[in-house]
């Protein structure tokens, strides 16, 4: 993996200060003018000045910067013999976070350029189990520092992923530690394929599943952000991302199933590219013949389709066609067909346009052939009836198409043979426009 293309030129603090000094001594500029000229000239030359402390000579010095003062003291305390994480360290971590979070201050860049990531990683690795406030504030500070490639690479080089996963494992019962910890995961893995891979090697997926399974009563926004980032191919330095494989693994171990149980999670996922990721996994499961992933992804897609906005997005991304392709691949398995029918049913609910698209894609033929081939598959028969109802309830043209296909006979058979299908079949017959739907 090479450096990113068109990377900005950088300059050291010492070199920047020297430019300001030359402006004053060689060009006779006053201190304020010398500083402004240095900033303007270097910026026009394409130099990245993020992380550079800019102060007017004579009115302050680099050493007066509160971020650097905070880091200097943290470094002293961390390097002292038999150092322990005491109250002063905790207070300094809190102060550092607030400084770095100050909007427009550039303090996060200043801190990371001056060893902040390395110092905080080292401190976090030394915090003893039980010092929960220190752990929380350490992770919070770390999350505020990770903002660009340089800071994320410093995190990686400092053993950050391993330190973090260890902290999350040990502090699993503390919701503040879990929340701040996954904020670090999201910040560190953004646009960094190597760090994503390191987290996966450290079994971050199993830790995510554990949190989703055990802490269902709590909504952890940073956890959802971490999932989104880990499954987003956002590192333009690599030609082929591994995130689609990670997504398949997430589905395989049950993360997708756990996500389905929360509407809030699904909204967050959908708003951050989750629909694309799920549809890609559906495509992959079809190509690779992976039934487990196919079922789980259909289940998740069904949940995501609960809002009208998401329905339209799925349909616009050729979701109907992709589901039909999946049904052809697994037509011998009614348990997968019933999941596909459930998705189409939700996509067509209260949407005559989507219902028309579904029929064009082959949903009517799917219902007819599946009901004919698997008469004993109760849940599939029921899902087929539910899907048919939504396909025709607001679309008269679909009624004609399905009745002409001979679907009525199979709906009546499902109603007669399976108690669980009776209500769904009756509703389907009624919405098909048949007067004797109760017979």
C-alpha positions as CSV (number, residue, x, y, z in Angstrom):
1,X,0.0,0.0,0.0
2,X,1.6,3.2,-1.1
3,X,1.1,6.8,0.0
4,X,-2.1,8.5,-1.1
5,X,-1.9,10.3,-4.4
6,X,-1.6,14.1,-4.5
7,X,-0.5,14.0,-0.8
8,X,0.0,17.6,0.6
9,X,3.5,18.8,1.4
10,X,4.3,19.1,5.1
11,X,6.5,21.3,7.1
12,X,8.0,21.0,10.6
13,X,7.2,23.4,13.4
14,X,10.8,24.5,13.4
15,X,10.8,25.2,9.6
16,X,7.6,27.2,9.9
17,X,9.0,29.3,12.7
18,X,12.1,29.9,10.6
19,X,10.0,31.2,7.7
20,X,8.4,33.7,10.1
21,X,11.7,34.7,11.5
22,X,13.1,35.3,8.0
23,X,10.2,37.5,7.1
24,X,10.9,39.7,10.0
25,X,14.8,39.8,9.8
26,X,15.3,39.7,6.0
27,X,12.1,41.5,4.7
28,X,11.6,43.9,7.7
29,X,8.0,42.7,8.3
30,X,6.4,43.3,11.7
31,X,5.5,40.1,13.7
32,X,1.9,40.0,12.7
33,X,2.6,40.6,9.1
34,X,5.4,38.1,9.1
35,X,3.1,35.4,10.5
36,X,0.3,36.1,8.1
37,X,2.7,36.2,5.1
38,X,4.2,32.8,6.1
39,X,0.8,31.2,6.4
40,X,-0.4,32.6,3.0
41,X,2.8,31.8,1.1
42,X,3.1,28.2,2.4
43,X,-0.6,27.6,1.8
44,X,-0.4,28.8,-1.8
45,X,2.6,26.4,-2.2
46,X,0.4,23.5,-1.2
47,X,1.9,23.0,2.2
48,X,-0.3,21.4,4.8
49,X,-0.2,23.6,7.9
50,X,-2.5,21.5,10.0
51,X,-0.8,20.8,13.4
52,X,1.4,23.8,13.1
53,X,1.2,26.2,16.1
54,X,0.8,29.7,14.7
55,X,1.5,32.5,17.1
56,X,2.7,36.1,16.7
57,X,6.4,36.4,17.7
58,X,6.8,38.4,20.9
59,X,3.1,37.8,21.9
60,X,3.6,34.2,22.7
61,X,5.6,31.1,22.0
62,X,4.9,27.6,20.8
63,X,5.6,26.3,24.4
64,X,2.6,28.4,25.6
65,X,0.2,26.4,23.5
66,X,-2.2,24.6,26.0
67,X,-2.3,21.4,23.9
68,X,1.5,21.1,23.9
69,X,1.6,22.0,27.6
70,X,-0.9,19.3,28.3
71,X,1.0,16.7,26.2
72,X,4.3,17.7,27.9
73,X,2.9,17.0,31.3
74,X,1.2,13.8,30.3
75,X,4.5,12.6,28.8
76,X,6.4,13.5,32.0
77,X,3.9,11.6,34.2
78,X,3.8,8.6,31.8
79,X,7.6,8.4,31.7
80,X,8.4,8.7,35.4
81,X,9.6,5.6,37.2
82,X,6.8,3.5,38.7
83,X,4.3,5.8,37.1
84,X,0.7,5.3,38.0
85,X,-2.5,6.7,36.5
86,X,-3.4,9.2,39.1
87,X,-5.8,12.1,39.4
88,X,-3.6,14.5,37.5
89,X,-3.3,12.2,34.5
90,X,-7.1,11.7,34.5
91,X,-7.6,15.5,34.6
92,X,-5.1,16.1,31.8
93,X,-6.8,13.5,29.6
94,X,-10.1,15.2,30.1
95,X,-8.5,18.6,29.3
96,X,-6.8,17.2,26.2
97,X,-10.2,15.9,24.9
98,X,-11.9,19.2,25.4
99,X,-9.1,21.0,23.6
100,X,-9.1,18.7,20.7
101,X,-12.9,18.8,20.3
102,X,-13.0,22.6,20.2
103,X,-14.4,23.3,16.7
104,X,-12.1,25.0,14.3
105,X,-9.2,25.1,16.7
106,X,-7.0,22.7,14.9
107,X,-5.9,21.3,18.3
108,X,-6.4,17.7,17.3
109,X,-3.9,18.1,14.5
110,X,-1.5,19.9,16.8
111,X,-1.8,17.1,19.4
112,X,-1.3,14.2,16.9
113,X,1.6,15.9,15.2
114,X,3.3,16.3,18.5
115,X,3.0,12.7,19.7
116,X,-0.4,12.8,21.3
117,X,-1.6,9.5,19.9
118,X,1.5,7.7,21.1
119,X,1.4,9.2,24.5
120,X,-2.3,8.4,25.1
121,X,-1.9,4.8,23.7
122,X,0.9,4.2,26.2
123,X,-1.2,5.6,29.0
124,X,-4.2,3.5,28.1
125,X,-2.0,0.3,28.0
126,X,-1.0,1.0,31.6
127,X,-4.4,1.7,33.2
128,X,-5.3,-1.0,35.6
129,X,-8.6,-2.9,35.6
130,X,-11.0,-1.1,37.9
131,X,-9.9,2.4,37.1
132,X,-13.0,2.9,34.9
133,X,-13.0,6.7,34.8
134,X,-9.3,6.7,33.7
135,X,-10.1,4.1,31.0
136,X,-13.1,6.0,29.8
137,X,-11.3,9.4,29.6
138,X,-8.3,7.7,27.9
139,X,-10.4,6.3,25.2
140,X,-12.3,9.5,24.8
141,X,-9.1,11.4,24.3
142,X,-7.9,8.8,21.8
143,X,-11.0,9.1,19.7
144,X,-10.6,12.9,19.6
145,X,-7.1,12.6,18.3
146,X,-7.7,10.2,15.4
147,X,-8.7,12.5,12.5
148,X,-6.4,11.8,9.6
149,X,-4.0,9.3,8.0
150,X,-1.1,10.4,10.1
151,X,-2.9,10.0,13.4
152,X,-4.4,6.7,12.5
153,X,-1.0,5.3,11.4
154,X,0.5,6.5,14.7
155,X,-2.3,4.5,16.4
156,X,-1.5,1.4,14.4
157,X,2.3,1.7,15.0
158,X,1.6,2.1,18.8
159,X,-0.2,-1.2,19.0
160,X,-3.5,0.7,19.4
161,X,-5.8,-2.0,17.9
162,X,-4.6,-4.7,20.3
163,X,-4.6,-2.3,23.3
164,X,-8.2,-1.2,22.5
165,X,-9.6,-4.7,22.0
166,X,-8.1,-5.7,25.3
167,X,-9.7,-2.8,27.1
168,X,-13.1,-3.5,25.5
169,X,-12.9,-7.1,26.5
170,X,-11.9,-6.3,30.1
171,X,-14.3,-3.4,30.5
172,X,-17.2,-5.0,28.8
173,X,-19.6,-4.4,31.7
174,X,-19.1,-0.7,31.7
175,X,-21.3,1.0,29.0
176,X,-19.2,4.2,29.0
177,X,-16.1,2.2,28.2
178,X,-17.9,0.2,25.5
179,X,-19.3,3.4,23.9
180,X,-16.0,5.3,24.0
181,X,-14.1,2.2,22.9
182,X,-16.2,1.7,19.7
183,X,-15.8,5.5,19.0
184,X,-12.1,4.8,18.8
185,X,-12.7,1.8,16.5
186,X,-14.8,3.9,14.2
187,X,-12.3,6.8,14.2
188,X,-9.2,4.5,13.7
189,X,-10.7,2.4,10.9
190,X,-12.0,5.2,8.8
191,X,-10.2,5.3,5.4
192,X,-7.6,2.7,6.7
193,X,-7.8,-0.8,5.2
194,X,-4.9,-2.0,7.3
195,X,-6.5,-1.1,10.6
196,X,-9.8,-2.6,9.6
197,X,-7.9,-5.9,8.9
198,X,-6.1,-5.7,12.3
199,X,-9.4,-5.3,14.1
200,X,-10.8,-8.3,12.2
201,X,-7.8,-10.4,13.1
202,X,-8.4,-9.4,16.7
203,X,-12.0,-10.8,16.5
204,X,-13.7,-7.4,16.7
205,X,-16.7,-9.0,15.0
206,X,-17.2,-11.5,17.8
207,X,-16.9,-8.6,20.4
208,X,-19.5,-6.6,18.4
209,X,-21.9,-9.6,18.4
210,X,-21.4,-10.0,22.2
211,X,-22.3,-6.4,22.8
212,X,-25.4,-6.6,20.5
213,X,-26.5,-9.8,22.2
214,X,-26.0,-8.9,25.8
215,X,-26.7,-5.1,25.9
216,X,-29.9,-5.1,23.8
217,X,-31.6,-2.6,26.2
218,X,-29.0,0.1,25.4
219,X,-28.5,1.9,22.1
220,X,-24.8,2.4,21.5
221,X,-24.5,4.8,18.6
222,X,-20.7,4.4,18.4
223,X,-21.1,0.6,17.9
224,X,-23.3,1.2,14.8
225,X,-20.7,3.7,13.5
226,X,-18.0,1.1,14.0
227,X,-19.9,-1.5,12.0
228,X,-20.5,1.0,9.2
229,X,-16.9,2.0,9.0
230,X,-15.5,-1.6,9.2
231,X,-17.8,-2.5,6.3
232,X,-17.1,0.6,4.1
233,X,-14.5,0.4,1.4
234,X,-13.2,4.0,1.9
235,X,-9.4,3.6,1.7
236,X,-8.5,5.0,-1.8
237,X,-5.0,3.7,-1.4
238,X,-6.0,0.1,-2.1
239,X,-7.4,-1.4,-5.3
240,X,-9.5,-4.1,-3.8
241,X,-11.0,-3.8,-0.3
242,X,-11.6,-6.8,1.9
243,X,-14.7,-5.3,3.5
244,X,-17.2,-7.4,1.6
245,X,-15.6,-10.5,3.0
246,X,-15.9,-8.9,6.5
247,X,-19.6,-8.2,5.8
248,X,-20.2,-11.9,4.9
249,X,-18.5,-12.9,8.1
250,X,-20.6,-10.5,10.1
251,X,-23.7,-12.1,8.6
252,X,-22.4,-15.6,9.1
253,X,-21.8,-15.3,12.8
254,X,-25.1,-13.6,13.4
255,X,-24.5,-9.9,13.6
256,X,-27.0,-9.1,10.9
257,X,-29.6,-11.0,12.8
258,X,-28.9,-9.1,16.0
259,X,-29.1,-5.8,14.1
260,X,-32.6,-6.7,12.7
261,X,-34.0,-6.4,16.2
262,X,-33.5,-2.6,16.5
263,X,-35.3,-0.1,14.3
264,X,-32.9,2.6,15.4
265,X,-29.9,0.6,14.3
266,X,-31.5,-0.1,10.9
267,X,-32.2,3.6,10.3
268,X,-28.6,4.3,11.1
269,X,-27.3,1.6,8.8
270,X,-29.6,2.6,6.0
271,X,-28.5,6.2,6.2
272,X,-24.8,5.3,6.0
273,X,-24.6,2.9,3.0
274,X,-26.0,-0.1,4.7
275,X,-28.4,-0.9,1.9
276,X,-25.6,-1.1,-0.6
277,X,-23.6,-3.4,1.7
278,X,-26.6,-5.8,2.2
279,X,-27.4,-5.9,-1.5
280,X,-23.8,-6.7,-2.3
281,X,-23.8,-9.5,0.2
282,X,-27.0,-10.8,-1.4
283,X,-25.2,-10.8,-4.7
284,X,-22.2,-12.6,-3.2
285,X,-24.3,-15.2,-1.5
286,X,-26.0,-16.0,-4.8
287,X,-22.6,-16.4,-6.6
288,X,-21.1,-18.5,-3.9
289,X,-24.1,-20.5,-3.0
290,X,-24.0,-19.5,0.7
291,X,-27.5,-20.2,2.0
292,X,-26.8,-18.9,5.5
293,X,-25.7,-15.5,4.3
294,X,-28.6,-15.4,1.9
295,X,-31.2,-15.9,4.6
296,X,-29.7,-13.5,7.1
297,X,-29.2,-10.7,4.5
298,X,-32.8,-11.1,3.3
299,X,-34.0,-10.8,6.8
300,X,-31.9,-7.7,7.4
301,X,-33.1,-6.2,4.1
302,X,-36.7,-6.9,5.1
303,X,-36.2,-4.8,8.2
304,X,-34.4,-2.0,6.4
305,X,-37.4,-1.9,4.0
306,X,-39.7,-0.8,6.8
307,X,-39.6,2.9,5.8
308,X,-40.8,4.3,2.5
309,X,-37.5,6.0,1.9
310,X,-35.6,2.8,2.3
311,X,-38.1,0.9,0.1
312,X,-37.5,3.3,-2.8
313,X,-33.8,3.2,-2.3
314,X,-33.8,-0.6,-2.5
315,X,-35.9,-0.7,-5.6
316,X,-33.8,2.0,-7.3
317,X,-30.7,-0.1,-6.7
318,X,-32.4,-3.0,-8.6
319,X,-33.3,-4.8,-5.4
320,X,-36.2,-6.6,-7.1
321,X,-34.0,-8.0,-9.8
322,X,-31.3,-9.0,-7.4
323,X,-33.9,-10.9,-5.2
324,X,-35.2,-12.7,-8.3
325,X,-31.7,-13.7,-9.2
326,X,-31.2,-15.1,-5.6
327,X,-34.5,-17.0,-5.9
328,X,-33.3,-18.7,-9.1
329,X,-30.0,-19.7,-7.4
330,X,-31.8,-21.2,-4.4
331,X,-35.1,-22.3,-5.9
332,X,-34.6,-25.8,-4.3
333,X,-34.8,-24.3,-0.8
334,X,-38.2,-23.0,0.4
335,X,-36.7,-21.5,3.5
336,X,-34.8,-19.0,1.4
337,X,-37.7,-18.4,-1.0
338,X,-39.9,-17.5,2.0
339,X,-37.4,-14.9,3.1
340,X,-37.3,-13.4,-0.4
341,X,-41.0,-13.3,-0.5
342,X,-41.1,-11.5,2.8
343,X,-38.8,-8.7,1.4
344,X,-40.9,-8.3,-1.7
345,X,-44.0,-8.2,0.4
346,X,-42.6,-5.3,2.5
347,X,-41.3,-3.5,-0.6
348,X,-44.7,-3.7,-2.2
349,X,-46.8,-2.7,0.8
350,X,-48.8,0.5,0.0
351,X,-46.7,1.0,-3.1
352,X,-48.5,0.1,-6.4
353,X,-45.4,1.3,-8.3
354,X,-43.1,-1.1,-6.5
355,X,-45.7,-3.9,-6.9
356,X,-45.6,-3.3,-10.6
357,X,-41.8,-3.5,-10.6
358,X,-41.9,-6.7,-8.6
359,X,-44.3,-8.3,-11.2
360,X,-42.0,-7.2,-14.0
361,X,-39.0,-8.7,-12.2
362,X,-40.8,-12.1,-11.9
363,X,-42.4,-12.1,-8.4
364,X,-45.7,-13.5,-9.7
365,X,-44.0,-16.3,-11.5
366,X,-42.0,-17.0,-8.3
367,X,-45.2,-17.3,-6.3
368,X,-46.8,-19.6,-8.8
369,X,-43.9,-22.0,-9.2
370,X,-42.9,-22.0,-5.5
371,X,-46.4,-22.8,-4.3
372,X,-46.7,-25.5,-6.9
373,X,-43.4,-27.1,-6.1
374,X,-43.5,-26.9,-2.3
375,X,-47.2,-27.4,-1.2
376,X,-46.1,-28.7,2.2
377,X,-43.9,-25.7,3.1
378,X,-46.3,-23.9,5.4
379,X,-44.3,-20.7,6.1
380,X,-43.3,-20.3,2.5
381,X,-47.0,-20.8,1.4
382,X,-48.1,-18.2,3.9
383,X,-45.4,-15.7,2.9
384,X,-46.4,-16.2,-0.7
385,X,-50.0,-15.4,0.1
386,X,-48.9,-12.3,2.0
387,X,-46.7,-11.2,-0.9
388,X,-49.6,-11.7,-3.4
389,X,-51.9,-9.6,-1.4
390,X,-49.5,-6.7,-1.3
391,X,-48.8,-7.1,-5.0
392,X,-52.5,-6.7,-5.9
393,X,-54.1,-4.7,-3.2
394,X,-53.5,-1.3,-4.9
395,X,-52.6,-2.5,-8.4
396,X,-55.5,-3.7,-10.6
397,X,-53.2,-4.7,-13.4
398,X,-51.4,-7.1,-11.2
399,X,-54.7,-8.7,-10.2
400,X,-55.4,-9.6,-13.8
401,X,-51.8,-10.9,-14.4
402,X,-51.9,-13.2,-11.4
403,X,-55.4,-14.5,-11.9
404,X,-54.6,-15.3,-15.5
405,X,-51.5,-17.2,-14.3
406,X,-53.7,-19.6,-12.3
407,X,-52.5,-18.6,-8.9
408,X,-56.0,-18.8,-7.4
409,X,-55.9,-22.6,-7.3
410,X,-52.7,-22.6,-5.3
411,X,-53.9,-20.0,-2.8
412,X,-57.0,-22.0,-2.1
413,X,-54.9,-25.2,-1.6
414,X,-52.7,-23.4,0.9
415,X,-55.8,-22.2,2.7
416,X,-57.3,-25.7,2.8
417,X,-54.1,-27.5,3.8
418,X,-52.5,-25.2,6.4
419,X,-54.2,-23.5,9.3
420,X,-51.4,-21.0,9.5
421,X,-52.2,-19.9,5.9
422,X,-56.0,-19.5,6.3
423,X,-56.1,-15.8,7.1
424,X,-53.3,-14.8,4.7
425,X,-54.9,-16.8,1.9
426,X,-58.3,-15.3,2.6
427,X,-56.9,-11.8,2.4
428,X,-55.1,-12.6,-0.8
429,X,-58.2,-14.0,-2.5
430,X,-60.2,-10.9,-1.4
431,X,-57.7,-8.5,-2.7
432,X,-57.5,-10.4,-6.0
433,X,-61.2,-9.3,-6.3
434,X,-62.8,-12.7,-5.8
435,X,-66.3,-12.6,-4.3
436,X,-66.0,-16.1,-2.8
437,X,-62.8,-15.4,-0.9
438,X,-64.3,-16.8,2.3
439,X,-65.0,-20.2,0.8
